[in-house]
Amino acid sequence: MLNEQPRKERSDAARNRRAILDAADALLAAHGSEHVSIDQIAAAAGVGKGTIFHRFGSRAGLMRELVRERALALRDAVTEGEPPLGPGAPAPERLLAYFDAMFQLIVDNVELMIAYDNSTREVQEDEINVFWARHIATLLAETRPDVDATVLGRLLLGALNPDVILQHIRAGQTERLAHAVHSLVASVIGEAHTTDRRT
């Protein structure tokens, strides 16, 4: 599971943390993942460079925390939200809803996701990725008991590659890719569930 904050932060520490995260977020969106340094983030946040390293440990730690915030919001929708993304809908519908939601999350935060991938070496062991892989495999196993849900789930998740998504965004083909990803998942779960349910 994705762990909550271990303890309540002091108000000044919480302000610094929020300022750093917001500054990193804004700079990544404005300049792209390859053109943002820790020095720039520190200056924009009004803190020293050492504060960032003390709080997050490394650039990877900072990127991980930004992604974690988004992942926690989506996780809550998956575990406690309204169907079809949340509990209560048939597994095929939930699987399609999850991939639609994850695709949109990456589109909305594509530069951050690329920075996160570039900064994180042990992707397979990351708690966020482990949670998604388990969620997908569980729904796949219920939908298609005839397949290796764990491996197939990883292959489907691989379709949400931030670099590929960024290429399509820059080419003005975001909707084209969204439809392709949705169709890919629909084809895996069966012809009876191929209707595009994206809103």
Secondary structure by P-SEA (a helix, b strand, c coil): ccccccccccaaaaaaaaaaaaaaaaaaaccccccccaaaaaaaacccaaaaaaacccaaaaaaaaaaaaaaaaaaaaccccccccccccaaaaaaaaaaaaaaaaaacaaaaaaaaaacccccccaaaaaaaaaaaaaaaaaccccaaaaaaaaaaacccaaaaaaaaaaccaaaaaaaaaaaaaaaacccccccccc
